Amino acid sequence: MTNPFDLSGKTAVVTGANTGIGQGIALALAAAGADVAAVGRTPAQETVEKVRALGRRAEIISADLSTIEPVGRVVDEAVDKLGGVNILVNNAGIIRRNDSLDFTEEDWDAVVDTNLKSVFFLCQAAGRHMVANGGGKIINIASMLTFQGGIRVPSYTASKSGIGGLTKLLANEWAGKGINVNAIAPGYIATNNTAALQADETRNRQIMERIPAARWGSPEDMGGAAVFLASSAADYVQGHILAVDGGWLAR
Protein backbone atom coordinates (compact mmCIF):
# COMPACT_ATOMS: atom_id res chain seq x y z
CA MET A 1 0.00 0.00 0.00
CA THR A 2 1.11 3.55 -0.65
CA ASN A 3 1.41 5.85 2.35
CA PRO A 4 -1.53 8.29 2.25
CA PHE A 5 0.45 10.77 4.34
CA ASP A 6 3.42 10.86 1.94
CA LEU A 7 4.00 14.37 0.56
CA SER A 8 6.88 13.48 -1.74
CA GLY A 9 6.87 15.58 -4.89
CA LYS A 10 4.73 18.30 -3.30
CA THR A 11 5.70 21.91 -2.67
CA ALA A 12 4.34 23.74 0.38
CA VAL A 13 4.20 27.50 0.86
CA VAL A 14 4.21 28.30 4.58
CA THR A 15 3.79 31.89 5.74
CA GLY A 16 5.28 33.08 9.01
CA ALA A 17 7.69 30.16 8.76
CA ASN A 18 10.64 31.68 10.58
CA THR A 19 9.57 30.64 14.08
CA GLY A 20 6.83 29.13 16.23
CA ILE A 21 3.88 27.35 14.66
CA GLY A 22 4.96 28.17 11.12
CA GLN A 23 8.38 26.61 11.63
CA GLY A 24 6.88 23.56 13.32
CA ILE A 25 4.49 22.99 10.42
CA ALA A 26 7.18 23.59 7.78
CA LEU A 27 9.44 20.97 9.35
CA ALA A 28 6.61 18.44 9.69
CA LEU A 29 5.66 18.86 6.02
CA ALA A 30 9.30 18.46 5.02
CA ALA A 31 9.65 15.32 7.14
CA ALA A 32 6.65 13.93 5.23
CA GLY A 33 8.43 14.63 1.93
CA ALA A 34 7.41 18.13 0.85
CA ASP A 35 9.68 20.88 -0.39
CA VAL A 36 9.08 24.19 1.39
CA ALA A 37 8.88 27.86 0.42
CA ALA A 38 9.32 29.68 3.73
CA VAL A 39 7.56 33.05 3.58
CA GLY A 40 8.02 35.86 6.05
CA ARG A 41 8.95 39.43 6.75
CA THR A 42 12.02 38.10 8.57
CA PRO A 43 14.06 35.65 6.48
CA ALA A 44 13.43 32.11 7.72
CA GLN A 45 17.07 31.03 7.44
CA GLU A 46 16.95 28.60 10.37
CA THR A 47 13.81 26.93 9.03
CA VAL A 48 15.29 26.57 5.56
CA GLU A 49 18.47 25.04 6.95
CA LYS A 50 16.46 22.54 9.01
CA VAL A 51 14.29 21.60 6.02
CA ARG A 52 17.37 21.04 3.87
CA ALA A 53 18.88 18.91 6.63
CA LEU A 54 15.85 16.65 6.19
CA GLY A 55 16.82 16.18 2.55
CA ARG A 56 14.17 18.45 1.08
CA ARG A 57 14.50 21.57 -1.03
CA ALA A 58 13.72 24.87 0.67
CA GLU A 59 13.73 28.52 -0.37
CA ILE A 60 13.20 31.81 1.44
CA ILE A 61 10.55 34.18 0.08
CA SER A 62 10.64 37.60 1.70
CA ALA A 63 7.19 39.20 2.03
CA ASP A 64 5.50 41.61 4.41
CA LEU A 65 1.93 40.36 4.57
CA SER A 66 0.63 43.43 6.39
CA THR A 67 -0.54 44.42 2.90
CA ILE A 68 -1.69 42.36 -0.07
CA GLU A 69 1.02 43.79 -2.34
CA PRO A 70 3.28 40.70 -2.24
CA VAL A 71 0.68 37.90 -2.50
CA GLY A 72 0.94 37.34 -6.24
CA ARG A 73 4.73 37.47 -6.07
CA VAL A 74 4.78 34.87 -3.28
CA VAL A 75 3.06 32.34 -5.52
CA ASP A 76 5.13 33.28 -8.57
CA GLU A 77 8.40 32.95 -6.65
CA ALA A 78 7.41 29.57 -5.23
CA VAL A 79 6.60 28.34 -8.72
CA ASP A 80 9.84 29.73 -10.15
CA LYS A 81 12.08 28.43 -7.36
CA LEU A 82 10.43 25.10 -6.54
CA GLY A 83 8.26 24.28 -9.52
CA GLY A 84 4.76 24.76 -8.18
CA VAL A 85 2.42 25.28 -5.24
CA ASN A 86 0.57 22.18 -4.07
CA ILE A 87 0.06 23.20 -0.44
CA LEU A 88 -0.54 26.62 1.12
CA VAL A 89 -0.37 27.15 4.87
CA ASN A 90 -1.59 30.60 5.94
CA ASN A 91 0.10 30.91 9.30
CA ALA A 92 1.43 34.49 9.40
CA GLY A 93 -0.43 36.60 11.91
CA ILE A 94 -0.16 39.31 14.55
CA ILE A 95 -2.01 40.22 17.73
CA ARG A 96 -2.62 43.50 19.57
CA ARG A 97 -3.97 43.65 23.12
CA ASN A 98 -5.97 46.42 24.76
CA ASP A 99 -9.33 46.96 26.43
CA SER A 100 -12.05 47.29 23.83
CA LEU A 101 -12.94 50.75 25.19
CA ASP A 102 -9.43 51.93 24.33
CA PHE A 103 -8.70 49.91 21.18
CA THR A 104 -7.44 52.01 18.28
CA GLU A 105 -8.30 51.95 14.61
CA GLU A 106 -4.60 51.49 13.85
CA ASP A 107 -4.44 48.29 15.91
CA TRP A 108 -7.72 47.06 14.41
CA ASP A 109 -6.55 47.56 10.83
CA ALA A 110 -3.07 46.14 11.39
CA VAL A 111 -4.41 42.85 12.72
CA VAL A 112 -7.33 42.41 10.32
CA ASP A 113 -5.20 43.32 7.29
CA THR A 114 -2.55 40.74 8.17
CA ASN A 115 -4.69 37.97 9.65
CA LEU A 116 -7.67 38.05 7.29
CA LYS A 117 -7.33 40.30 4.25
CA SER A 118 -3.92 39.02 3.18
CA VAL A 119 -5.00 35.44 3.89
CA PHE A 120 -7.93 35.72 1.50
CA PHE A 121 -5.88 37.22 -1.30
CA LEU A 122 -3.09 34.70 -0.85
CA CYS A 123 -5.71 31.93 -1.00
CA GLN A 124 -6.99 33.54 -4.20
CA ALA A 125 -3.53 33.72 -5.79
CA ALA A 126 -2.67 30.15 -4.82
CA GLY A 127 -6.16 28.96 -5.75
CA ARG A 128 -5.81 30.26 -9.29
CA HIS A 129 -2.56 28.34 -9.66
CA MET A 130 -4.05 25.20 -8.12
CA VAL A 131 -7.15 25.24 -10.33
CA ALA A 132 -4.93 25.49 -13.40
CA ASN A 133 -2.78 22.59 -12.18
CA GLY A 134 -5.32 20.05 -10.99
CA GLY A 135 -5.91 21.01 -7.38
CA GLY A 136 -4.15 21.42 -4.06
CA LYS A 137 -4.49 21.83 -0.31
CA ILE A 138 -5.00 25.07 1.62
CA ILE A 139 -4.64 25.12 5.39
CA ASN A 140 -5.55 28.28 7.28
CA ILE A 141 -4.46 28.79 10.87
CA ALA A 142 -7.47 29.63 12.99
CA SER A 143 -7.57 29.89 16.79
CA MET A 144 -9.54 29.04 19.91
CA LEU A 145 -10.96 32.52 19.30
CA THR A 146 -12.54 31.23 16.11
CA PHE A 147 -14.95 29.57 18.57
CA GLN A 148 -14.73 31.85 21.62
CA GLY A 149 -14.61 35.55 22.35
CA GLY A 150 -11.51 35.99 24.45
CA ILE A 151 -10.72 39.26 26.19
CA ARG A 152 -8.76 42.38 25.19
CA VAL A 153 -8.09 41.16 21.63
CA PRO A 154 -11.08 42.43 19.61
CA SER A 155 -9.38 42.61 16.21
CA TYR A 156 -7.68 39.25 16.68
CA THR A 157 -10.96 37.60 17.63
CA ALA A 158 -12.70 39.19 14.67
CA SER A 159 -9.94 38.09 12.28
CA LYS A 160 -9.84 34.51 13.52
CA SER A 161 -13.64 34.25 13.48
CA GLY A 162 -13.37 35.47 9.90
CA ILE A 163 -10.83 32.74 9.12
CA GLY A 164 -13.38 30.14 10.16
CA GLY A 165 -16.01 31.56 7.84
CA LEU A 166 -13.57 32.11 4.99
CA THR A 167 -12.35 28.52 5.23
CA LYS A 168 -15.89 27.21 4.86
CA LEU A 169 -16.75 29.58 2.02
CA LEU A 170 -13.67 28.65 0.00
CA ALA A 171 -14.31 24.97 0.61
CA ASN A 172 -17.83 25.43 -0.77
CA GLU A 173 -16.54 27.17 -3.89
CA TRP A 174 -13.41 25.14 -4.57
CA ALA A 175 -14.09 21.56 -3.46
CA GLY A 176 -15.38 20.75 -6.94
CA LYS A 177 -12.20 22.21 -8.43
CA GLY A 178 -9.89 19.79 -6.61
CA ILE A 179 -8.86 22.14 -3.81
CA ASN A 180 -9.30 21.15 -0.17
CA VAL A 181 -9.62 24.13 2.16
CA ASN A 182 -9.45 23.44 5.89
CA ALA A 183 -8.09 25.07 9.04
CA ILE A 184 -6.18 24.19 12.18
CA ALA A 185 -7.22 25.91 15.39
CA PRO A 186 -4.27 25.78 17.79
CA GLY A 187 -4.93 25.91 21.49
CA TYR A 188 -2.59 27.80 23.78
CA ILE A 189 0.80 27.31 22.15
CA ALA A 190 4.08 28.56 23.60
CA THR A 191 5.20 31.07 20.95
CA ASN A 192 6.21 34.73 20.74
CA ASN A 193 2.54 35.69 20.25
CA THR A 194 1.62 34.24 23.64
CA ALA A 195 4.69 35.41 25.56
CA ALA A 196 2.66 38.04 27.44
CA LEU A 197 0.17 35.42 28.62
CA GLN A 198 2.90 33.02 29.68
CA ALA A 199 4.58 35.80 31.68
CA ASP A 200 1.33 36.80 33.42
CA GLU A 201 1.28 34.56 36.49
CA THR A 202 -2.48 34.80 37.03
CA ARG A 203 -3.51 34.28 33.39
CA ASN A 204 -0.96 31.50 32.94
CA ARG A 205 -2.37 29.64 35.95
CA GLN A 206 -5.95 30.13 34.72
CA ILE A 207 -5.05 28.80 31.28
CA MET A 208 -3.20 25.77 32.64
CA GLU A 209 -6.12 24.90 34.91
CA ARG A 210 -8.41 24.80 31.86
CA ILE A 211 -6.26 22.53 29.66
CA PRO A 212 -6.93 18.80 30.25
CA ALA A 213 -3.48 17.94 28.85
CA ALA A 214 -2.04 20.09 31.67
CA ARG A 215 0.54 21.85 29.50
CA TRP A 216 0.94 24.54 26.90
CA GLY A 217 1.20 23.17 23.40
CA SER A 218 4.37 23.35 21.33
CA PRO A 219 4.74 24.29 17.65
CA GLU A 220 5.61 20.66 16.95
CA ASP A 221 2.15 19.64 18.16
CA MET A 222 0.68 21.25 15.04
CA GLY A 223 2.74 19.13 12.65
CA GLY A 224 0.64 15.99 12.51
CA ALA A 225 -2.57 17.90 11.84
CA ALA A 226 -0.88 19.85 9.05
CA VAL A 227 0.52 16.73 7.39
CA PHE A 228 -2.90 15.07 7.55
CA LEU A 229 -4.74 18.02 6.00
CA ALA A 230 -2.04 18.44 3.34
CA SER A 231 -2.09 14.78 2.35
CA SER A 232 -4.29 12.51 0.28
CA ALA A 233 -5.58 11.06 3.56
CA ALA A 234 -7.71 14.22 3.82
CA ASP A 235 -9.03 14.24 0.25
CA TYR A 236 -12.64 14.10 1.49
CA VAL A 237 -12.17 16.63 4.30
CA GLN A 238 -13.51 20.05 3.37
CA GLY A 239 -14.26 23.20 5.34
CA HIS A 240 -13.22 21.62 8.63
CA ILE A 241 -11.64 23.49 11.54
CA LEU A 242 -9.47 21.00 13.41
CA ALA A 243 -8.80 22.02 17.01
CA VAL A 244 -5.39 20.97 18.32
CA ASP A 245 -5.82 22.28 21.82
CA GLY A 246 -4.96 19.71 24.48
CA GLY A 247 -8.69 19.36 25.18
CA TRP A 248 -9.39 23.07 25.83
CA LEU A 249 -12.70 23.12 23.94
CA ALA A 250 -13.80 19.84 25.54
CA ARG A 251 -13.54 21.28 29.06
N, C-alpha and C positions, 0 to 999 in steps of 0.2 A: 504494500500500500504506500502511496505517496503521503508525505507529511502535510496535512492541511494548514499547518502553521508556518510552513517554509516560505520565506520571502525572497528567496534567491531570484536574481534577475529583476527585482523591483527597485525603484528609486523613491525615497521618501524625502519630502520637504518638511522640515521641522522648524517652526518659528520659536524664538526665545530659547534657542538650543544651547546657549553658552553655560547655563547653570541650572540647578534645581530640577523641576519636573521635566523641562524640555530636554535637558541633558540625559536624564534617566530614560526617557522614552527613546531618544535617538540611539542610545547604546543598546537598548533592548531590541529595537528594530534591526540594528546592525548585527546583533548576535543571532537573529533569526534569518539573516542573509541579505538584508537590504543595504543598498548604498544610500548615503545620506547627504543632503544639502542642508547645512546648518545655517539658519537665517537669524540675524540679530543686529541690533544697533552696535553692540560690542562684539568684536570678532570672536567666534567660538573656537579658538585655537585648541584648547584643551580637549573639547569634545571631538573635534576632527582627528586629533592625534589618537584618542582612545578608539574611535571607530576604525581608523586605519590599522591599529594594533590588533583588531579583530579580523583583519584580512579583507575589509570592505573598502570601497572607494568613498571618499568624503571630500566635500568642498565647502568653503566659507562663502556665504552670500551676505554682504553688508546691506542692511535695510533698516530704516527708522520707520516703524509701522504706526507712529503717531499720526501719520497722514496716509492717504491711499496712493500717493505718488509712486511708491516703488513696487506696487503689487504686480503689475504686468511684467516688470523687469525681473522680479523674483522667479516667476515661472520661466521666463525666457532664459535666464542664466542657468537654472537647473537643467533645462533641456539641452542647452549648449554644452554645459560642463559634464553632465552625467547621462544624457541621452533621453531623458523623459521625466515625467512626473506621474507616478502610479499611486502615490500615497501623499496626502497633505495632512499635517498635524498643526492645527492652529492653537499654539500654546502661548504665544507672546501676550502679556497683559500687565497692567499696572493697577495699583489701588491707592486711593486717597482716603484718609480718615478725618472726620470732623462731625460734630453734632449737626443734624439736619437743619436746625435753625440758623447755623452759621456757615453752611456749605456754600462755596462760591461757584459761579458759573464756570470759571476757569478750571476748577477741579472736576466739575461735572463733564465738561467737554473733553478734557484730556483723557479721562477714563473711558468714556463712551466711544470716543473716536478710535482709541487703540483696541479696546476689548470687543467692540461690536462692529463698528463701521468698517474698519480695515479687515476684520474677519470675513464679513460678507463679500467684500470686493476681491479678497484673495481666493475665497471659495469660487467666485465667479470666474476669475482668471484661470484657476486650475481646472474648474469644471469645463470650460470651453476646450481646453487641451484634452481632458479625459474623454469628453464626448467624441472628439475627433479621432481618438486612439483606442476606442473600445471599452472605456470605463476606468474605474479607479475607486479608491477609498479616501474619504474625508473624515477626519476625526477632530472635532472641536473640543476644547477643554472648557467644561462648564464648572460648577462649583456646588457646594452645599447650599449656596445662596441662589442657585437656580430653583431650589425647592423651598427655601426659608427666607426670612426677611433680614436677619442679622441686625446689627446696630452700628451706627456711625459710619456706614459705608454706602450711602444712598446711590451713588453713581455706579459703584461696583455691583451692588445687588441688581440694579436695573440692567446693567450690561450682561450679567450672567443669566438673568431671567430671559433676556433677549436671545442669548445663545441657545437656550433650550427651545424656544419657539422657532428660531432660524434653522436649527438642526432638523426639526420636524418638517418645516416647510420645504427645505431643499430635498429631504428624503422623498416627500410627496412628488416633487417635480422631476427628480432625477433618477429615481429607482428604475424606471423603465428605460433609462438611457445607459444602464450598466454602472452607475455610480452609487455606492453605499455611503450614506451620510449618517454618522452617529456621533455621540459625545461621551466623554469620560468626565464624571463629576468627582474630583478628588475631595476627600475629607480634609482634616487638618493636617497639612504636610509641613514638615520642618524645612522651610526655604527662606530666602531673603524677604519675600512678601509677608511672611508671618512672624518675622523677627520681633516686631513690637508686641505681638500677643504672647510669644514665648517668654519675653522679658518681663511681662506683667504678671507678677506672682499670683494675684487673685484670678485674673482671666485664665492663666495657664492651668491653675488648679481646677477651675470650673469646667474647662474644656476636657481635661484628663478624666474628670469624674463622669463625664457624659459618654466617653468612648469605651465600648465594651472590650475592645482589644487592649485597652489600658496603656496605649502609647500613641505618640504622634506618628503619622506615616512618614515614609521616606520617599524621595523621588523614584527609587528603584521599585517601590510598590506599584507604580503606575505602568511598569513595563509590560507585564503579562496582559493587562487589559488592552494596551495599545497594539500588541502583536496580534491578539485575537481579532480585534476590530479591523486591522489592516490585512488580515489573511483571508484565504478562501473559506476558512472555517466559519466566517461571519457573512457569507454571501447572501444569506436570507435574513440578515439583521438590518433593519432600516429604521431610522428615526428614534433610536433608543438612547437613553441617557443612563450610562452605567456608573453607578456610585461605587467608588473604591474608597471606603470611609471608615474601615475598622468597626463597622456596625453603628455609626453615629445615627443614621436615619432610622434604624431599627429600634433605638432606645425610646 
